[in-house]
Structures are given as structure tokens and as C-alpha cells.
Amino acid sequence: MRLSPGLLLLLLSGLQAVIQAEEVRAMVGSDVKLSCVYPGTDRFDLDDLFVYWQVSESNAVVTYYLPGNSSTGLEDSHYKNRAHLSLDSMQQGDFSLHLRNVTPQDEQKFNCLVFRKSLELGRILEAVVTLHVAANYSMPVVSTPSRPSAEQELTFTCVSTDGYPRPSVHWINKTDNSQLDKALHNDTVSLNQRGLYDVVSVLRVPWAPSVNVGCCIENALLHQNLTGTETFIGPEAMVTDSPVRPQQEGSAAVVSTLAILLVMVIVAVATGCLCRTRCPRRSYTGARFVQ
């Protein structure tokens, strides 16, 4: 007996059973196993099995097994050469789907349905597996604003790419680690050619002599926060940040004065020594009487 996927779906539509549910997470580009395992220890004859995997919402065919029939060319093109079943494992009651090179489009609910021909196509197993897909965002790069004149607002730009799912963006005042109001920044999130998200966030804050901010990209699925920082220091802040310069100049003047005095003392001492050396020494012989 040969059944097409369409006929098999028609047979399945009138069946009701308890569904085993599971959630799985996979990274973009990795391989993943979607579990569908018979709870008993029975061994199965492949000629007695009908195994079917489909996408829950669209009913797109992922892969299937029919006795004496091949699913090659009948599965959805998105899963061609990426989804397969293990015949050896199915004999042991493991009907899990092996999916290679996960993409963002694979974030779906998948249905596994197993029937036995000897039981008049009685369903022996059904499972629903929800696949969550994730990808790491690049480290945020924050660009410093150009040199604005005083009283103009400051503009910071944050860029992060190739992540999944859609991120949340937070700007932080690094001075006290407080979160800035969302009204201060405009976030643009778009899908690139790989189906991953790129984000560009522009922050505008009132002008200040010194501003230190951080851009945080949050990936909720991975429980991951990546933060890039940038500091703006205006010319005014650079001048006021050197209050010790007058004191340093005063100290230099004192040192110079002491050095001059020291030289003068050395010269005076040397001059005295030289005079004593050149002047003749006369001994006192007492009073002399002149006749």
C-alpha cells in the first residue's frame, strides 16, 4: 500500500491523541535533534511504520518515511538535504528529526506522527517540538559625536549586527549606571540577507562638557547583554580638568629661587677661600720701640 503525503494528512486530520510537547533551542548554523521517541522498549519493523514530520502552522512537509517509498523530492524545498531520519534508530523506537544547518526560518513548531500499518494505521506516537533559534549579536560599536559648539545636543550612534531574535536596546549613563529614557534614542532594526537582525540606535542628549554613555544590546533568548561605551569630553572640560597647573608653576618658581640662592652661597664660600689662600700671613711679634 503506497500513500502520498496528501492522503496521509487526510487520514491524520480525524485523529485525536495526547500530544507530547517539548521546546528546543539551537544556534544559527548548528545542527539540532528534535526528539520523538516511543516510551516503550518495543522493536519496530520498518515495513510496518509510517513516520511523518511537518511544520505545525503551514503543514509544510519536513520529511517522512513510508514503507517502500522515498521522501526525496517531496519535502519542502527549505528542508531539502537538511532533514533526515535514522532508519536504525527508528527500529529502536526513536523517530527523532535531525536538522542540519539551522536557519532563522526554522523557528517553528514541528509535528511528529507515527503510525503502524498492522494496527490499521493506528497512531502510536505524536509529539510537538517548538524550535527556538538564536544568534549572537556583534559587540556594539558606539561612535562619538563630532565637536559640537556649546549648547548644541550631543548625538551618539550605536551599531550591532547579525543577531537573533529581535533585540532590545538600552542606553546607560555610565556616571551612575542609570538607564536613559527611551524617548532619547531612536532604534532601527532590520533583517539582513541572512535573515538576521541588524540594529542602529541614535541617542540624542543635551550638551554637557563631559558625557559617558553605554549602549546595551539585549538578547532575551540567550540571556545575554552586550555593552559598548563611549566618552565625549569637550574643550571646556579639558581646560577645567587641569586645576593644578598654577600650583605647579608656583612650585617651579620656588625651586628656581632656591637654586639661585644656593649658587650664590657656593660662589661666596669659594671667593672667601681664595682670598685666604692668596693673602700673606703675618705673625704678631709684640710692640716695637723706635729710636
KOLKOLLUM-344716 format. One record per residue (C-alpha): residue number from 0; residue in three letters; x, y, z. Coordinates in steps of 0.05 Angstrom, whole numbers, plus 5000, padded with zeros to 4 digits. Example, Ala and Ser with C-alpha at 12.3 -4.5 7.8 and 13.67 -1.06 7.14 Angstrom:
REM residues 2
  num  residuo     u     v     w
    0      ALA  5246  4910  5156
    1      SER  5273  4979  5143
REM end
This chain:
REM residues 291
  num  residuo     u     v     w
    0      MET  5000  5000  5000
    1      ARG  5030  5066  4978
    2      LEU  5006  5131  5009
    3      SER  5021  5201  4985
    4      PRO  5034  5256  5036
    5      GLY  4967  5288  5019
    6      LEU  4929  5224  5033
    7      LEU  4967  5214  5098
    8      LEU  4948  5285  5121
    9      LEU  4875  5269  5106
   10      LEU  4879  5207  5150
   11      LEU  4913  5246  5206
   12      SER  4862  5302  5207
   13      GLY  4809  5260  5241
   14      LEU  4855  5232  5295
   15      GLN  4858  5257  5366
   16      ALA  4910  5238  5418
   17      VAL  4952  5264  5475
   18      ILE  5010  5306  5450
   19      GLN  5079  5305  5479
   20      ALA  5107  5376  5479
   21      GLU  5180  5398  5481
   22      GLU  5219  5462  5469
   23      VAL  5289  5463  5440
   24      ARG  5339  5519  5428
   25      ALA  5391  5519  5373
   26      MET  5442  5569  5347
   27      VAL  5442  5592  5275
   28      GLY  5487  5547  5233
   29      SER  5486  5489  5283
   30      ASP  5454  5420  5278
   31      VAL  5396  5401  5323
   32      LYS  5356  5339  5342
   33      LEU  5281  5345  5351
   34      SER  5261  5288  5396
   35      CYS  5204  5240  5381
   36      VAL  5216  5175  5420
   37      TYR  5168  5118  5434
   38      PRO  5164  5109  5510
   39      GLY  5165  5032  5509
   40      THR  5221  4983  5493
   41      ASP  5189  4953  5431
   42      ARG  5228  4940  5368
   43      PHE  5196  4961  5304
   44      ASP  5193  4932  5234
   45      LEU  5206  4988  5183
   46      ASP  5156  4957  5135
   47      ASP  5102  4968  5189
   48      LEU  5117  5042  5201
   49      PHE  5091  5108  5174
   50      VAL  5131  5167  5202
   51      TYR  5113  5239  5185
   52      TRP  5145  5306  5205
   53      GLN  5112  5372  5186
   54      VAL  5110  5445  5205
   55      SER  5050  5455  5250
   56      GLU  5024  5521  5223
   57      SER  5036  5514  5148
   58      ASN  5033  5438  5143
   59      ALA  5097  5441  5102
   60      VAL  5128  5373  5094
   61      VAL  5195  5368  5130
   62      THR  5209  5294  5118
   63      TYR  5172  5228  5123
   64      TYR  5181  5153  5117
   65      LEU  5134  5106  5081
   66      PRO  5148  5031  5072
   67      GLY  5180  5022  5004
   68      ASN  5175  5096  4987
   69      SER  5226  5151  4989
   70      SER  5212  5223  5011
   71      THR  5266  5251  4966
   72      GLY  5237  5308  4925
   73      LEU  5171  5310  4963
   74      GLU  5193  5351  5024
   75      ASP  5191  5427  5026
   76      SER  5250  5458  4989
   77      HIS  5272  5495  5052
   78      TYR  5287  5428  5085
   79      LYS  5315  5390  5026
   80      ASN  5381  5356  5042
   81      ARG  5377  5384  5113
   82      ALA  5325  5340  5148
   83      HIS  5332  5265  5156
   84      LEU  5311  5206  5199
   85      SER  5355  5149  5223
   86      LEU  5328  5081  5200
   87      ASP  5369  5044  5252
   88      SER  5342  5089  5307
   89      MET  5270  5081  5283
   90      GLN  5276  5005  5294
   91      GLN  5292  5022  5367
   92      GLY  5232  5068  5373
   93      ASP  5270  5134  5362
   94      PHE  5235  5174  5307
   95      SER  5272  5240  5321
   96      LEU  5285  5290  5266
   97      HIS  5357  5310  5252
   98      LEU  5361  5381  5223
   99      ARG  5426  5408  5196
  100      ASN  5450  5480  5189
  101      VAL  5394  5514  5228
  102      THR  5369  5580  5199
  103      PRO  5325  5634  5230
  104      GLN  5267  5609  5186
  105      ASP  5270  5543  5225
  106      GLU  5239  5576  5286
  107      GLN  5174  5536  5281
  108      LYS  5131  5485  5316
  109      PHE  5143  5416  5286
  110      ASN  5096  5356  5290
  111      CYS  5119  5284  5292
  112      LEU  5067  5230  5277
  113      VAL  5080  5155  5277
  114      PHE  5031  5101  5253
  115      ARG  5032  5026  5247
  116      LYS  5003  4991  5186
  117      SER  4989  4928  5227
  118      LEU  4943  4969  5272
  119      GLU  4903  4994  5212
  120      LEU  4944  5058  5211
  121      GLY  4933  5067  5285
  122      ARG  4973  5124  5313
  123      ILE  5023  5102  5366
  124      LEU  5061  5167  5378
  125      GLU  5052  5242  5368
  126      ALA  5098  5298  5391
  127      VAL  5102  5373  5382
  128      VAL  5171  5404  5385
  129      THR  5180  5480  5388
  130      LEU  5247  5502  5360
  131      HIS  5275  5569  5384
  132      VAL  5332  5598  5342
  133      ALA  5385  5646  5367
  134      ALA  5447  5681  5342
  135      ASN  5498  5724  5379
  136      TYR  5499  5798  5364
  137      SER  5565  5832  5348
  138      MET  5595  5876  5402
  139      PRO  5561  5944  5398
  140      VAL  5604  5999  5368
  141      VAL  5588  6069  5394
  142      SER  5613  6128  5354
  143      THR  5630  6193  5389
  144      PRO  5597  6257  5365
  145      SER  5633  6309  5324
  146      ARG  5658  6371  5360
  147      PRO  5594  6410  5371
  148      SER  5592  6481  5397
  149      ALA  5567  6495  5467
  150      GLU  5492  6489  5479
  151      GLN  5482  6440  5420
  152      GLU  5455  6370  5433
  153      LEU  5503  6311  5430
  154      THR  5489  6253  5383
  155      PHE  5516  6182  5395
  156      THR  5506  6124  5346
  157      CYS  5507  6050  5365
  158      VAL  5512  5993  5314
  159      SER  5506  5918  5325
  160      THR  5494  5864  5272
  161      ASP  5478  5791  5256
  162      GLY  5436  5773  5317
  163      TYR  5372  5735  5330
  164      PRO  5318  5742  5355
  165      ARG  5299  5816  5353
  166      PRO  5338  5854  5406
  167      SER  5322  5905  5459
  168      VAL  5365  5968  5462
  169      HIS  5383  6005  5526
  170      TRP  5426  6067  5535
  171      ILE  5461  6076  5601
  172      ASN  5491  6137  5637
  173      LYS  5557  6107  5657
  174      THR  5568  6160  5710
  175      ASP  5516  6129  5756
  176      ASN  5495  6067  5714
  177      SER  5424  6093  5708
  178      GLN  5383  6076  5646
  179      LEU  5368  6134  5600
  180      ASP  5297  6149  5578
  181      LYS  5276  6111  5515
  182      ALA  5249  6177  5487
  183      LEU  5321  6200  5479
  184      HIS  5340  6146  5428
  185      ASN  5313  6122  5362
  186      ASP  5324  6048  5345
  187      THR  5322  6020  5274
  188      VAL  5321  5943  5270
  189      SER  5323  5909  5202
  190      LEU  5331  5839  5173
  191      ASN  5393  5828  5131
  192      GLN  5403  5778  5074
  193      ARG  5419  5722  5123
  194      GLY  5353  5731  5159
  195      LEU  5389  5760  5220
  196      TYR  5376  5827  5253
  197      ASP  5419  5889  5247
  198      VAL  5406  5947  5295
  199      VAL  5425  6021  5292
  200      SER  5407  6064  5352
  201      VAL  5417  6140  5354
  202      LEU  5419  6175  5422
  203      ARG  5409  6250  5430
  204      VAL  5424  6283  5497
  205      PRO  5431  6355  5519
  206      TRP  5501  6385  5512
  207      ALA  5548  6377  5571
  208      PRO  5624  6387  5578
  209      SER  5633  6313  5592
  210      VAL  5586  6254  5576
  211      ASN  5600  6180  5587
  212      VAL  5547  6132  5558
  213      GLY  5539  6058  5544
  214      CYS  5496  6022  5491
  215      CYS  5469  5955  5514
  216      ILE  5442  5903  5464
  217      GLU  5398  5852  5499
  218      ASN  5386  5782  5471
  219      ALA  5330  5756  5515
  220      LEU  5332  5685  5489
  221      LEU  5406  5677  5505
  222      HIS  5401  5718  5569
  223      GLN  5457  5760  5540
  224      ASN  5474  5834  5547
  225      LEU  5530  5865  5505
  226      THR  5551  5936  5521
  227      GLY  5595  5985  5483
  228      THR  5616  6051  5515
  229      GLU  5639  6119  5492
  230      THR  5660  6183  5527
  231      PHE  5654  6254  5500
  232      ILE  5699  6307  5530
  233      GLY  5690  6379  5505
  234      PRO  5746  6431  5502
  235      GLU  5718  6466  5564
  236      ALA  5724  6402  5604
  237      MET  5796  6392  5582
  238      VAL  5814  6462  5608
  239      THR  5778  6457  5674
  240      ASP  5806  6388  5686
  241      SER  5876  6418  5699
  242      PRO  5869  6459  5763
  243      VAL  5938  6440  5789
  244      ARG  5976  6478  5734
  245      PRO  5982  6545  5773
  246      GLN  6007  6508  5834
  247      GLN  6058  6471  5790
  248      GLU  6081  6538  5762
  249      GLY  6089  6567  5832
  250      SER  6128  6507  5854
  251      ALA  6175  6515  5795
  252      ALA  6188  6588  5814
  253      VAL  6206  6569  5885
  254      VAL  6254  6516  5861
  255      SER  6287  6565  5814
  256      THR  6296  6617  5870
  257      LEU  6327  6565  5917
  258      ALA  6374  6543  5863
  259      ILE  6398  6615  5851
  260      LEU  6409  6625  5926
  261      LEU  6448  6561  5931
  262      VAL  6494  6582  5873
  263      MET  6506  6650  5907
  264      VAL  6525  6616  5972
  265      ILE  6573  6569  5937
  266      VAL  6605  6628  5900
  267      ALA  6613  6668  5965
  268      VAL  6645  6610  6001
  269      ALA  6692  6597  5943
  270      THR  6712  6671  5940
  271      GLY  6729  6673  6015
  272      CYS  6772  6611  6010
  273      LEU  6810  6641  5951
  274      CYS  6825  6706  5988
  275      ARG  6852  6670  6049
  276      THR  6897  6629  6004
  277      ARG  6929  6688  5967
  278      CYS  6937  6739  6025
  279      PRO  7005  6732  6064
  280      ARG  7001  6711  6136
  281      ARG  7040  6754  6187
  282      SER  7054  6732  6258
  283      TYR  7048  6782  6316
  284      THR  7116  6797  6350
  285      GLY  7094  6847  6401
  286      ALA  7104  6923  6406
  287      ARG  7167  6953  6375
  288      PHE  7204  7015  6401
  289      VAL  7232  7064  6351
  290      GLN  7293  7104  6370
REM end
